[in-house]
Structures are given as C-alpha cells and as structure tokens.
Amino acid sequence: MKAPIPKNEEDLIHEYILRTYLLDVLESDIETIQVANFKLHEPYLNFVEFVLKKLRIDLRDIKIEMKNLNIKVYNQKRVNEEFVQYDYSAHGYTGYNRYWDAALKMHTTKLLEKYFRGGE
C-alpha cells in the first residue's frame, strides 16, 4: 500500500532502500574478499572500501533529508520466498514497498555499476 506522499518522497524512500541493500551486500563481500585467495588481494579490498565510503556518505545525506521530511523506513521483512517488504511512515501515513528479489538485485546491480564508474 502506498501512502499519499509526493513522488519525490517516494523516490527518496526507494533510493534509501536500494542503498541500504547495497551496503549490506558490500559489507558481506568485504568479508568474502578478506578470506579469498587472490594474488592481488589489496586492490580489490581497497576498491570495495572506497565504494562503501561513498555509499555511506550518500546514505547519510538521504537519512538527513528523510529526517527533515519526517520519513522513516523500517527494516526489511520477508513476505515469502520471492518478495521482501519495507514498511515506512511519512507525514503520519504508513505504507510499504514490496520488491521481487530478482528486481531488487537488478536495481542494486545498476546502482553498483554507477558507483564503480564514479557516477554516484
């Protein structure tokens, strides 16, 4: 169910969800890289850490904007094997965004590619 909020606020919620999902993925990947047997270990680790730093800065800015707009996004809930849901509140209204796992991964992959190119 969508709350009756402006499109720019819906977009802000969506961007926050994508970035928090990407943050979780990259933090998990850092752990994998640290135990992986790469010949050139440090460059991979440094690159992912660089992207994480930029991502955290962007998330901080989004959180500040959400706080100013009185928007709160709650933790992910698993609806079933294929869907996850993020509840949110905005201006006294409550709503949720549901994402198909494959679609969430696709959107997050596109976002990660932008970070890799330095576009975000």
DSSP file with accessible surface (Angstrom, degrees, kcal/mol):
  #  RESIDUE AA STRUCTURE BP1 BP2  ACC     N-H-->O    O-->H-N    N-H-->O    O-->H-N    TCO  KAPPA ALPHA  PHI   PSI    X-CA   Y-CA   Z-CA
    1    1 A M              0   0  120      0, 0.0    95,-2.8     0, 0.0     2,-0.4   0.000 360.0 360.0 360.0 132.7    0.0    0.0    0.0
    2    2 A K        -     0   0  120     93,-0.2    92,-0.1    95,-0.0    93,-0.1  -0.747 360.0-131.5 -94.0 137.8    1.3    3.4   -0.9
    3    3 A A        -     0   0    4     -2,-0.4     2,-2.2    90,-0.1    92,-0.1  -0.590  33.4-102.8 -80.7 150.9    1.0    6.3    1.4
    4    4 A P  S    S+     0   0   92      0, 0.0    -1,-0.1     0, 0.0    89,-0.0  -0.493  74.1 134.2 -77.3  79.9   -0.3    9.6   -0.2
    5    5 A I        -     0   0   15     -2,-2.2     5,-0.1     1,-0.1    86,-0.0  -0.867  61.3 -84.2-125.4 159.7    3.0   11.3   -0.4
    6    6 A P    >>  -     0   0   65      0, 0.0     4,-1.9     0, 0.0     3,-0.6  -0.206  38.4-113.7 -62.8 155.5    4.7   13.3   -3.2
    7    7 A K  H 3> S+     0   0  133      1,-0.2     4,-2.7     2,-0.2     5,-0.2   0.868 114.8  58.1 -58.1 -40.7    6.7   11.4   -6.0
    8    8 A N  H 3> S+     0   0   96      1,-0.2     4,-1.8     2,-0.2    -1,-0.2   0.871 107.0  48.4 -63.5 -31.4   10.0   12.9   -4.9
    9    9 A E  H <> S+     0   0   15     -3,-0.6     4,-2.3     2,-0.2    -1,-0.2   0.885 109.5  51.9 -75.6 -35.9    9.5   11.4   -1.4
   10   10 A E  H  X S+     0   0   54     -4,-1.9     4,-2.3     2,-0.2    -2,-0.2   0.921 111.0  49.1 -60.8 -43.4    8.6    8.0   -2.9
   11   11 A D  H  X S+     0   0   66     -4,-2.7     4,-2.7     2,-0.2    -2,-0.2   0.886 108.3  53.3 -63.6 -38.4   11.8    8.2   -4.9
   12   12 A L  H  X S+     0   0   15     -4,-1.8     4,-2.4     2,-0.2    -2,-0.2   0.925 109.3  48.4 -63.4 -42.8   13.8    9.1   -1.8
   13   13 A I  H  X S+     0   0    0     -4,-2.3     4,-2.5     2,-0.2    -2,-0.2   0.931 111.9  49.9 -62.3 -44.6   12.4    6.0    0.0
   14   14 A H  H  X S+     0   0   43     -4,-2.3     4,-2.6     1,-0.2    -2,-0.2   0.929 111.1  48.4 -60.7 -45.6   13.3    3.9   -3.0
   15   15 A E  H  X S+     0   0   65     -4,-2.7     4,-2.3     1,-0.2    -1,-0.2   0.894 110.6  51.6 -64.0 -38.1   16.8    5.2   -3.1
   16   16 A Y  H  X S+     0   0   39     -4,-2.4     4,-2.5    -5,-0.2     5,-0.2   0.936 110.4  48.7 -63.3 -44.6   17.3    4.7    0.6
   17   17 A I  H  X S+     0   0    0     -4,-2.5     4,-2.3     1,-0.2    -2,-0.2   0.934 112.1  48.3 -61.9 -46.8   16.1    1.0    0.3
   18   18 A L  H  X S+     0   0    8     -4,-2.6     4,-2.6     1,-0.2    -1,-0.2   0.924 113.4  47.4 -60.9 -43.1   18.4    0.3   -2.7
   19   19 A R  H  X S+     0   0   13     -4,-2.3     4,-2.5     2,-0.2    -1,-0.2   0.880 111.2  49.3 -70.6 -37.0   21.4    1.9   -0.9
   20   20 A T  H  X S+     0   0   25     -4,-2.5     4,-2.1     2,-0.2    -1,-0.2   0.909 112.6  49.1 -67.5 -37.1   20.9    0.0    2.4
   21   21 A Y  H  X S+     0   0   41     -4,-2.3     4,-2.2    -5,-0.2    -2,-0.2   0.945 112.5  47.6 -64.1 -45.7   20.5   -3.2    0.5
   22   22 A L  H  X S+     0   0    2     -4,-2.6     4,-2.9     1,-0.2     5,-0.2   0.899 108.6  55.2 -62.9 -39.4   23.7   -2.5   -1.5
   23   23 A L  H  X S+     0   0   27     -4,-2.5     4,-2.5     1,-0.2     5,-0.2   0.937 108.4  48.2 -59.3 -44.9   25.5   -1.6    1.8
   24   24 A D  H  X S+     0   0   97     -4,-2.1     4,-1.9     1,-0.2    -1,-0.2   0.915 112.6  49.0 -61.4 -42.8   24.6   -5.0    3.3
   25   25 A V  H  X S+     0   0   48     -4,-2.2     4,-2.4     1,-0.2    -2,-0.2   0.944 113.0  45.7 -63.8 -47.1   25.8   -6.7    0.1
   26   26 A L  H  X S+     0   0    3     -4,-2.9     4,-2.2     2,-0.2    -1,-0.2   0.874 110.0  53.6 -68.4 -36.1   29.1   -4.9    0.0
   27   27 A E  H  X S+     0   0   72     -4,-2.5     4,-1.3    -5,-0.2    -1,-0.2   0.897 111.2  47.2 -64.7 -36.2   29.8   -5.4    3.7
   28   28 A S  H  X S+     0   0   61     -4,-1.9     4,-1.7    -5,-0.2    -2,-0.2   0.898 110.0  53.0 -67.5 -40.5   29.3   -9.1    3.2
   29   29 A D  H  X S+     0   0   63     -4,-2.4     4,-2.9     1,-0.2     5,-0.2   0.847 101.7  59.8 -64.5 -34.2   31.5   -9.0    0.1
   30   30 A I  H  X S+     0   0   18     -4,-2.2     4,-2.3     1,-0.2    -1,-0.2   0.927 105.2  49.2 -58.5 -44.4   34.3   -7.4    2.2
   31   31 A E  H  X S+     0   0  129     -4,-1.3     4,-1.1     1,-0.2    -1,-0.2   0.906 111.8  48.6 -62.2 -40.3   34.3  -10.4    4.5
   32   32 A T  H  X S+     0   0   83     -4,-1.7     4,-1.1     1,-0.2     3,-0.4   0.922 111.1  49.8 -65.7 -43.3   34.5  -12.7    1.5
   33   33 A I  H  < S+     0   0   20     -4,-2.9     3,-0.4     1,-0.2     5,-0.3   0.892 104.8  59.1 -63.5 -38.2   37.4  -10.7   -0.1
   34   34 A Q  H  < S+     0   0  102     -4,-2.3    -1,-0.2     1,-0.2    -2,-0.2   0.828 114.7  34.8 -63.8 -30.6   39.3  -10.8    3.2
   35   35 A V  H  < S+     0   0  125     -4,-1.1    -1,-0.2    -3,-0.4    -2,-0.2   0.517  96.1 108.7-100.9  -4.6   39.3  -14.6    3.2
   36   36 A A  S  < S-     0   0   32     -4,-1.1     2,-0.9    -3,-0.4    -3,-0.0  -0.319  73.2-124.2 -71.1 157.4   39.6  -15.1   -0.5
   37   37 A N        +     0   0  164      3,-0.0     2,-0.3    -2,-0.0    -1,-0.1  -0.547  48.4 157.2-104.4  66.6   42.9  -16.3   -2.0
   38   38 A F        -     0   0   83     -2,-0.9     3,-0.5    -5,-0.3     4,-0.1  -0.671  43.8-140.9 -86.5 148.0   43.6  -13.5   -4.5
   39   39 A K  S    S+     0   0  211      1,-0.3     2,-0.6    -2,-0.3    -1,-0.1   0.865 106.1  36.7 -72.0 -38.1   47.1  -12.9   -5.8
   40   40 A L  S  > S+     0   0  126      1,-0.2     4,-0.8     2,-0.1    -1,-0.3  -0.715  77.3 160.2-112.8  79.7   46.5   -9.2   -5.6
   41   41 A H  H  >  +     0   0   46     -2,-0.6     4,-1.7    -3,-0.5     3,-0.4   0.915  60.8  57.7 -69.8 -48.7   44.3   -9.0   -2.5
   42   42 A E  H  > S+     0   0  105      1,-0.2     4,-3.2     2,-0.2     5,-0.3   0.852  97.6  57.8 -60.8 -42.3   44.6   -5.4   -1.5
   43   43 A P  H  > S+     0   0   76      0, 0.0     4,-2.3     0, 0.0    -1,-0.2   0.919 109.1  46.5 -59.5 -40.0   43.4   -3.7   -4.7
   44   44 A Y  H  X S+     0   0  123     -4,-0.8     4,-2.4    -3,-0.4     5,-0.2   0.944 115.4  46.2 -63.7 -46.7   40.0   -5.5   -4.5
   45   45 A L  H  X S+     0   0   13     -4,-1.7     4,-2.5     1,-0.2     5,-0.2   0.932 113.3  48.7 -63.1 -45.2   39.6   -4.7   -0.9
   46   46 A N  H  X S+     0   0   83     -4,-3.2     4,-2.2     2,-0.2    -1,-0.2   0.886 111.0  50.9 -63.0 -39.2   40.6   -1.0   -1.3
   47   47 A F  H  X S+     0   0   90     -4,-2.3     4,-2.3    -5,-0.3    -2,-0.2   0.941 112.0  45.2 -66.8 -45.9   38.2   -0.6   -4.2
   48   48 A V  H  X S+     0   0   15     -4,-2.4     4,-2.7     1,-0.2    -2,-0.2   0.914 113.0  51.6 -65.5 -38.6   35.2   -2.0   -2.4
   49   49 A E  H  X S+     0   0   83     -4,-2.5     4,-2.2    -5,-0.2    -1,-0.2   0.888 108.0  52.5 -64.7 -36.3   36.1    0.0    0.7
   50   50 A F  H  X S+     0   0  135     -4,-2.2     4,-2.0     2,-0.2    -2,-0.2   0.931 111.3  45.9 -63.3 -45.2   36.2    3.2   -1.5
   51   51 A V  H  X S+     0   0    1     -4,-2.3     4,-2.8     1,-0.2    -2,-0.2   0.912 110.9  53.8 -64.8 -40.8   32.8    2.4   -2.9
   52   52 A L  H  X S+     0   0    5     -4,-2.7     4,-2.7     1,-0.2    -1,-0.2   0.897 106.6  52.2 -59.8 -41.1   31.5    1.7    0.7
   53   53 A K  H  X S+     0   0  141     -4,-2.2     4,-1.9     2,-0.2    -1,-0.2   0.941 112.1  44.6 -61.6 -47.0   32.8    5.1    1.9
   54   54 A K  H  X S+     0   0   74     -4,-2.0     4,-2.4     1,-0.2    -2,-0.2   0.915 113.3  51.8 -63.2 -42.0   31.0    6.9   -0.9
   55   55 A L  H  X S+     0   0    0     -4,-2.8     4,-2.7     1,-0.2    -2,-0.2   0.913 108.3  50.8 -62.2 -43.0   27.8    4.8   -0.3
   56   56 A R  H  X S+     0   0  116     -4,-2.7     4,-2.3     2,-0.2    -1,-0.2   0.880 109.4  50.9 -64.6 -36.8   27.8    5.6    3.4
   57   57 A I  H  X S+     0   0   61     -4,-1.9     4,-2.2     2,-0.2    -2,-0.2   0.937 111.6  47.7 -64.7 -45.3   28.1    9.4    2.6
   58   58 A D  H  X S+     0   0   20     -4,-2.4     4,-2.3     1,-0.2    -2,-0.2   0.907 111.7  50.3 -62.4 -41.2   25.2    9.2    0.2
   59   59 A L  H  X S+     0   0    6     -4,-2.7     4,-2.7     2,-0.2    -1,-0.2   0.895 107.7  53.7 -64.1 -39.9   23.1    7.2    2.8
   60   60 A R  H  X S+     0   0  133     -4,-2.3     4,-2.2     2,-0.2    -2,-0.2   0.941 109.7  47.7 -59.0 -45.0   23.9    9.8    5.4
   61   61 A D  H  X S+     0   0   74     -4,-2.2     4,-2.2     1,-0.2    -2,-0.2   0.899 112.0  49.4 -64.6 -39.7   22.7   12.6    3.2
   62   62 A I  H  X S+     0   0   19     -4,-2.3     4,-2.9     1,-0.2    -1,-0.2   0.919 109.8  51.6 -65.4 -42.2   19.5   10.6    2.3
   63   63 A K  H  X S+     0   0  112     -4,-2.7     4,-2.6     2,-0.2    -2,-0.2   0.898 109.0  50.7 -62.2 -40.4   18.8   10.0    6.1
   64   64 A I  H  X S+     0   0   88     -4,-2.2     4,-2.3     2,-0.2    -1,-0.2   0.937 112.3  46.6 -62.2 -45.9   19.2   13.7    6.8
   65   65 A E  H  X S+     0   0   94     -4,-2.2     4,-1.6     1,-0.2    -2,-0.2   0.916 112.5  50.2 -63.9 -40.9   16.7   14.6    4.1
   66   66 A M  H  <>S+     0   0    8     -4,-2.9     5,-2.7     1,-0.2     4,-0.3   0.907 109.6  50.9 -64.0 -40.3   14.3   11.8    5.3
   67   67 A K  H ><5S+     0   0  170     -4,-2.6     3,-1.2     1,-0.2    -1,-0.2   0.915 109.1  50.9 -63.4 -42.2   14.5   13.1    8.8
   68   68 A N  H 3<5S+     0   0  129     -4,-2.3    -1,-0.2     1,-0.3    -2,-0.2   0.816 113.5  45.6 -63.4 -30.2   13.8   16.7    7.6
   69   69 A L  T 3<5S-     0   0   47     -4,-1.6    22,-0.3    -5,-0.2    -1,-0.3   0.361 114.8-116.8 -93.9   3.9   10.7   15.3    5.7
   70   70 A N  T < 5 +     0   0  112     -3,-1.2    21,-1.4    -4,-0.3     2,-0.4   0.929  64.4 147.0  59.9  48.1    9.6   13.2    8.7
   71   71 A I  E   < -A   90   0A  11     -5,-2.7     2,-0.4    19,-0.2    19,-0.2  -0.953  25.5-175.5-116.2 134.9   10.0    9.9    6.8
   72   72 A K  E     -A   89   0A 116     17,-2.7    17,-2.5    -2,-0.4     2,-0.5  -0.998   8.7-160.6-132.1 131.0   11.1    6.7    8.5
   73   73 A V  E     -A   88   0A  11     -2,-0.4    15,-0.2    15,-0.2     2,-0.1  -0.941  15.2-148.7-110.0 132.7   11.9    3.4    6.7
   74   74 A Y  E     -     0   0A 103     13,-3.2     3,-0.1    -2,-0.5    13,-0.0  -0.463  32.5 -71.7 -97.1 170.4   11.8    0.2    8.8
   75   75 A N  E     -     0   0A 146     -2,-0.1    12,-0.5     1,-0.1    -1,-0.2  -0.153  59.0 -88.2 -61.9 155.4   13.8   -3.0    8.4
   76   76 A Q  E     -A   86   0A  78     10,-0.1     2,-0.4    -3,-0.1    10,-0.2  -0.280  39.3-160.3 -62.0 141.0   13.2   -5.4    5.6
   77   77 A K  E     -A   85   0A 102      8,-2.7     8,-3.2    -3,-0.1     2,-0.5  -0.990  18.6-126.1-124.3 137.7   10.6   -8.2    6.1
   78   78 A R  E     -A   84   0A 126     -2,-0.4     6,-0.2     6,-0.2     3,-0.1  -0.714  22.7-176.6 -82.0 121.7   10.4  -11.4    4.1
   79   79 A V        -     0   0   55      4,-2.2     2,-0.2    -2,-0.5     5,-0.2   0.894  66.3 -41.0 -83.5 -47.8    6.9  -11.8    2.6
   80   80 A N  S    S-     0   0   64      3,-1.5    -1,-0.3     0, 0.0     3,-0.2  -0.835  83.3 -59.9-157.8-163.0    7.6  -15.2    1.0
   81   81 A E  S    S+     0   0  158     -2,-0.2     3,-0.0     1,-0.2    20,-0.0   0.756 132.9  31.9 -63.6 -24.1   10.5  -16.9   -0.9
   82   82 A E  S    S+     0   0  104      1,-0.1    19,-3.0    19,-0.1     2,-0.4   0.591 111.8  59.1-112.3 -12.8   10.4  -14.3   -3.7
   83   83 A F  E     - B   0 100A  72     17,-0.2    -4,-2.2    -3,-0.2    -3,-1.5  -0.941  50.0-168.8-128.1 144.6    9.4  -11.0   -2.1
   84   84 A V  E     -AB  78  99A   0     15,-2.4    15,-2.9    -2,-0.4     2,-0.4  -0.899  13.5-150.7-121.8 155.8   10.6   -8.6    0.6
   85   85 A Q  E     -AB  77  98A  15     -8,-3.2    -8,-2.7    -2,-0.3     2,-0.5  -0.981   7.6-161.7-131.4 139.5    8.8   -5.7    2.0
   86   86 A Y  E     -AB  76  97A  10     11,-2.6    11,-2.3    -2,-0.4     2,-0.2  -0.982  14.6-153.6-118.8 116.4    9.9   -2.4    3.5
   87   87 A D  E     + B   0  96A  40    -12,-0.5   -13,-3.2    -2,-0.5     2,-0.3  -0.605  19.2 176.6 -83.8 151.4    7.4   -0.6    5.7
   88   88 A Y  E     -AB  73  95A   3      7,-2.7     7,-2.4   -15,-0.2     2,-0.4  -0.973  22.1-146.2-148.7 161.6    7.7    3.2    6.0
   89   89 A S  E     +AB  72  94A  27    -17,-2.5   -17,-2.7    -2,-0.3     2,-0.3  -0.989  18.2 174.0-130.1 142.2    5.9    6.1    7.6
   90   90 A A  E >   -AB  71  93A   0      3,-2.6     3,-2.4    -2,-0.4   -19,-0.2  -0.939  68.1 -15.8-150.5 122.2    5.7    9.6    6.2
   91   91 A H  T 3  S-     0   0   83    -21,-1.4     3,-0.1    -2,-0.3   -20,-0.1   0.832 128.9 -49.3  55.3  36.3    3.7   12.6    7.5
   92   92 A G  T 3  S+     0   0   76    -22,-0.3    -1,-0.3     1,-0.3     2,-0.3   0.382 118.0 110.5  86.1  -5.8    1.6   10.4    9.7
   93   93 A Y  E <   -B   90   0A 119     -3,-2.4    -3,-2.6   -89,-0.0     2,-0.4  -0.717  54.7-148.6 -97.7 152.8    0.8    7.9    6.9
   94   94 A T  E     +B   89   0A  92     -2,-0.3     2,-0.3    -5,-0.2    -5,-0.2  -0.911  27.3 147.2-118.5 150.8    2.1    4.4    6.8
   95   95 A G  E     -B   88   0A   5     -7,-2.4    -7,-2.7    -2,-0.4     2,-0.3  -0.912  27.4-135.4-159.9-176.6    2.8    2.4    3.6
   96   96 A Y  E     -B   87   0A  78    -95,-2.8     2,-0.5    -2,-0.3    -9,-0.2  -0.992   4.9-143.1-151.8 154.9    5.1   -0.2    2.2
   97   97 A N  E     -B   86   0A  11    -11,-2.3   -11,-2.6    -2,-0.3     2,-0.4  -0.991  18.0-157.6-116.7 128.7    7.2   -1.1   -0.8
   98   98 A R  E     -B   85   0A 129     -2,-0.5     2,-0.4   -13,-0.2   -13,-0.2  -0.892   8.5-167.1-107.2 139.3    7.4   -4.7   -1.9
   99   99 A Y  E     -B   84   0A  21    -15,-2.9   -15,-2.4    -2,-0.4     2,-0.3  -0.986  21.9-131.1-128.4 133.9   10.2   -5.9   -4.1
  100  100 A W  E  >  -B   83   0A 129     -2,-0.4     4,-2.8   -17,-0.2     5,-0.3  -0.636  30.8-124.4 -72.8 134.3   10.7   -9.1   -6.0
  101  101 A D  H  > S+     0   0   28    -19,-3.0     4,-2.5    -2,-0.3     5,-0.2   0.905 109.8  49.6 -51.2 -46.5   14.1  -10.4   -5.1
  102  102 A A  H  > S+     0   0   49    -20,-0.3     4,-2.1     1,-0.2    -1,-0.2   0.898 112.3  47.8 -63.3 -38.9   15.3  -10.5   -8.7
  103  103 A A  H  > S+     0   0   26     -3,-0.2     4,-2.8     2,-0.2     5,-0.2   0.912 110.6  51.3 -69.2 -39.8   14.1   -7.0   -9.3
  104  104 A L  H  X S+     0   0    0     -4,-2.8     4,-2.4     1,-0.2    -2,-0.2   0.932 111.4  47.8 -63.0 -42.0   15.8   -5.7   -6.2
  105  105 A K  H  X S+     0   0  113     -4,-2.5     4,-2.5    -5,-0.3    -1,-0.2   0.901 111.3  51.3 -65.1 -38.5   19.0   -7.3   -7.2
  106  106 A M  H  X S+     0   0   87     -4,-2.1     4,-2.2     2,-0.2    -2,-0.2   0.949 112.1  45.4 -64.8 -46.9   18.8   -5.9  -10.7
  107  107 A H  H  X S+     0   0   64     -4,-2.8     4,-2.0     1,-0.2    -2,-0.2   0.910 114.5  49.0 -62.6 -40.0   18.2   -2.3   -9.4
  108  108 A T  H  X S+     0   0    8     -4,-2.4     4,-2.8    -5,-0.2    -1,-0.2   0.883 108.0  53.9 -68.3 -37.1   21.0   -2.7   -6.9
  109  109 A T  H  X S+     0   0   71     -4,-2.5     4,-2.5     2,-0.2    -2,-0.2   0.932 108.8  49.1 -62.9 -42.6   23.4   -4.1   -9.6
  110  110 A K  H  X S+     0   0  113     -4,-2.2     4,-1.7     1,-0.2    -1,-0.2   0.910 111.8  49.2 -62.7 -40.8   22.7   -1.0  -11.8
  111  111 A L  H  X S+     0   0    8     -4,-2.0     4,-2.0     2,-0.2    -2,-0.2   0.926 110.0  50.9 -64.4 -43.0   23.4    1.3   -8.8
  112  112 A L  H  X S+     0   0   30     -4,-2.8     4,-2.6     1,-0.2    -2,-0.2   0.905 106.4  54.9 -61.9 -40.1   26.6   -0.6   -8.0
  113  113 A E  H  X S+     0   0   93     -4,-2.5     4,-1.9     1,-0.2    -1,-0.2   0.894 106.2  52.3 -61.1 -37.1   27.7   -0.1  -11.6
  114  114 A K  H  X>S+     0   0   91     -4,-1.7     5,-3.0     1,-0.2     6,-0.6   0.918 110.1  48.1 -64.3 -42.9   27.2    3.6  -11.3
  115  115 A Y  H ><5S+     0   0    8     -4,-2.0     3,-0.9     3,-0.2    -2,-0.2   0.902 109.2  53.3 -63.8 -40.2   29.4    3.7   -8.2
  116  116 A F  H 3<5S+     0   0   90     -4,-2.6    -1,-0.2     1,-0.3    -2,-0.2   0.867 111.3  45.9 -62.3 -35.6   32.0    1.6   -9.9
  117  117 A R  H 3<5S-     0   0  176     -4,-1.9    -1,-0.3    -5,-0.2    -2,-0.2   0.505 117.2-115.2 -82.5  -7.7   32.1    4.2  -12.8
  118  118 A G  T <<5S+     0   0   60     -3,-0.9    -3,-0.2    -4,-0.5    -2,-0.1   0.656  79.2 126.2  83.3  17.2   32.1    7.0  -10.2
  119  119 A G      <       0   0   57     -5,-3.0    -4,-0.2    -6,-0.2    -5,-0.1   0.565 360.0 360.0 -87.9  -9.2   28.7    8.3  -11.3
  120  120 A E              0   0   63     -6,-0.6   -62,-0.0    -8,-0.1   -65,-0.0  -0.755 360.0 360.0-107.8 360.0   27.0    8.4   -8.0
